[in-house]
């Protein structure tokens, strides 16, 4: 069992807890398989004790960083490839007079 705290402004009846009325700032035990259903409502419930095998989901827009990536040096920037030069038309001069 995991534990959550109700942080809502007024008492609420929770059907999955047997219809029990939960008071503001009250801590309750919930089944581990229902824990996410509570903590996904952060304006109403606060995690107190997570299930043993619980891993918090990645927040949207948040990047994960592995321990190896945090220690590894950043790769060096690649050198730009040399630009190909385009031959320009050479002015031709005729040795013969026209």
Secondary structure, 3 states (H helix, E strand, C coil): CEEEEECCCCCEEEHHHCCEEECCCCEEEECHHHHHHHHCCCCCEEEEECCCCCCCCCCCCCCCCCHHHHHCCCCCCCCCCCCCCCCCCCCCCCCCCC
